Amino acid sequence: MTRPLAPHALRHTRDDARTDTSPDRSAAFLKHIESPDFPCVGSKAALAQDAIRTLELGALGQRSNDAPLLDGLAKFARHLAAQPHDSKGVHSFVAIFDGPTDTDEMRFEALLWSQLQRLHLLDVRRGNAWADGVSRTPDSPKFSLSMAGHPFFVIGLHPDASRIARRFAWPAMVFNSHVQFDRLREDGRYEKMQKATRARDLALQGSINPNLADFGTAPETRQYSGRKVEADWKCPFHPINAQPKKGAPRD
């Protein structure tokens, strides 16, 4: 079920998996983005355009999340593919989990990568090939996470993140499209948004996120969880080769 939220500043598309008694995590997330202190300019642009899709799921780490989350990402990928090349829209997909809310950064990182690994395995079973134009090697500067044949950059949030910009009341993962990033680069908006976001993050935290790097200069996987990873950190994600069956439909 999907429905808009009021007031108008919080309209968005939600794939609703919550119960009537559960807290409205989607509305809370959008209000979090709307906060004057929240530094990400791209997220604020998506919010202003009613272009944030949310999916509420069970606790991060539960296998019951896998199929609904991949279904949501496949639907989002189709939506992005339908946008005209010259579209000025900024879109995000956000998975919001109902726990755990008491994990430290190491535990959250482990849960995040476990979730992404299971999604990848399910994606392969569905016959989806790796996205074109990006590396499938997690430690490569050209890597991008592929789901439903689309390249994504992932931003993890949770209550105990050391970076203020990564803190949220529930664990969440924001999926942003690399195709969208390319379009923003083409028209010159990406660099402007990136510069503004880093300046706002510096004002909020007093320091720049040590994991930040421009795409193509360092592995983006170092940024996903939000933890300041070690210099010799190796990504725990292990891609496998898709073996699609003949005639198998793609998401």
N, C-alpha and C positions, 0 to 999 in steps of 0.2 A: 504494500500500500504506500502511496506517496501522497503528500499534501503540502501546501505552502504554509509557512509560518507567518504570523503577524508580530510586530508591525512590519511595514513594507521593507525596512532595512534588513529584515531577517528572512525574507523570502528565499527559498532554495528548494531543491529537490531532495526528498528523503526516501530511501528505501527502508521502510519502517519494519523493524523486527522486534520492537519493544513491546512490553505489556502495558496495560493501562495504569498499573501501579508503579512502574519504573520511572526514575527521574528522566526528564527530557534532556538527554545528553546532547542531542543535536542543537537545541536552542541554546544550551549553555556554551557549546563550542562557538557558535556564531557570535554570541555576546562577547566571548573571549577575544575573537578576532576584531570585533568592533571597538574594544577598549583602546583609548588613546595611546596607551603605553605599548601596545603590541607592535613589534617592529616591522613585520613582513609586509612590504608594500604590495607585493603580488597578491597575497591573501586578501588584503583590504580591497584591491581592485576586483577580485572575484566576488567578494561579498557585495560590493556596490552594484555588480552586474547580475546579482541573483544566480551566480554560476558555481556555487559550492554544493556538491551532492554529498550527502552523508548516509552512512549505513551503520545502524546500531547492532552490535553483536554481543555474544557472551564473553566470558573472561578470555583474555589473550592467552593463547596456549591450548584452547579447547579445539578439538578436531571438528566439532560441529560448525565452526566458523568457516571452514575451508571452502565448501561449495558455494554458500551464499556470498562470500567475499569475492571469489573468482567470478561468479555470475555478475556481481555488481561492477567489477572492473571491466568485464567484457562489454557490458552495456555502456559503460562510460567511454570505452575505447571506440565503440561504434558511433557514439554521439560526437566525439572529437573528430572522427574521420569524416563525418557529414558536414563539418564546418568548412566554409569557403577558405581558400588559401589566404586571402587577404583579410580574414576575420580579425577584429581587434579585441575579441573576447579573451578573458583569462579564466580558465576553468580548473577546479580542483575536486578530487574525490577523497572523502575522509571516512575511514573506518574507526568507529568509536567503540571501545570494549568496556564491559561493565566491571572490570577488575583485571588483575589485582591492583589495588591502590596503595600497597605498602612495599613495593619492590625497590631495591636500590638500583643504581645504574647498570651494574653488571648483570643482574637478574633480568631487568627489562631488555637489555641488549640480547641476551640469550633467547628470551621469549619472542622478540621481534624477528630474529633470524630463523628461529624454528618455524614461526608462522609463514615467513616468506619461502622457506624451503619446501614446506608442505604444499603451498600454493603452486609453486613451480612444478612439483611432481604431478599434481592434479592437472595443471596446464598441459604438461607433456602427455598425460593419459588422454586428454581431450584432443590430442593431435595438433596442437598449436606449435608452429615453428617460432624460433627466436626472432625478435624484431629486426628488421633490416637496418643497416647503417650504424649499429652499435656493437660493441664487443660483448661476448658472453663470459669473458674471463674476469672474475670479481676484483682482482688486484690490478686490472688494467685501467689507465686513465680514461679509456674510451668505453668502459663498461656502462651499461644502463640496464636496469631490471626489466625483463620482458614478461608481460602478462597479456594473454589473448592476442599476441602478435604486436603489441604496442610497447614502446619504451617508456619506462617511468623512473622518476626520481622520488625516493621515499623520505619523509620527514617524520621521525618518531617523537611523540610527546608523552609525558607521564608526570605524576605529582612530584617525584623526587629528583627531577632533572637538575643538574648543576647550572645549566644555562636557563636563565629566567624565561627566555623566549620559547623554551621547550617544555615549560611546565603547564599542565592542565590537570583538572580534577580526576580524570580517568585516562587510562592508556589510550592512545590514538595513533593512527598512521595516516599521513597525508600523502596521496599519490598525485604527483604533478607530471605532466606529459613533456617528454623531451622534444617531441614534434612542436609543441607549443613554445618551448624555449627557443627553438630554431626560428620560428616565425617572429618572436619578439626580438631576436638578434637581428633579423633581416631589416626590420623597420626602426632599429635603434633604441627600442624601449628597454631591452633587457639590461643593458649596462646602466641606464639611468635608474631603473628599479633596484638593481643590485647595489649600486652606490648608496641610494637612499636607505635601503634596508640595513646595510652595514653601519651607516652613520647612526641610525635609530637604535640598533642593537648595542653599539658602543655607548650611547647615552644611557641606555637602560642598564647594562651590565657593568660598564666601566672598562670593558675589554672586548676585543673581537674574538669570535669563536675560533679557537686554534685549529679546528678541523676544516675550516672553509678553504675552498680552492676553486678556481675556475674550471669548468668542464674541459677535460683534455690535458690538465696539468697534474692531476693526482686522482687516485681512485675515489669516486664519489661514495663508495660503500663506507668509507671512514666517517661520513657525515650522517648516516641514516639514524643511528640510535641517539645521537646527541652527546654521547660520552666522549671525553677527551681520550682517544685511544692511543696506545703506545706506538712508538716509532716503528717497532717490528710487528705490529698487529697484522694478523692475517684474517681475511674475511672467512667466516664459517659457512658461507653459501657455496653449494656445489651443483652447478648446472649439469644436466644430462642431455643427451641427444634425443630429440623427438623422433618417434617412429610412427608417423601417421598411417592409419589404415587406408587402403584405397577407397576413395569415395567418402571418407570421413569428413563431416562438416567442420568448419572452423568457427570459433566463437565470433 
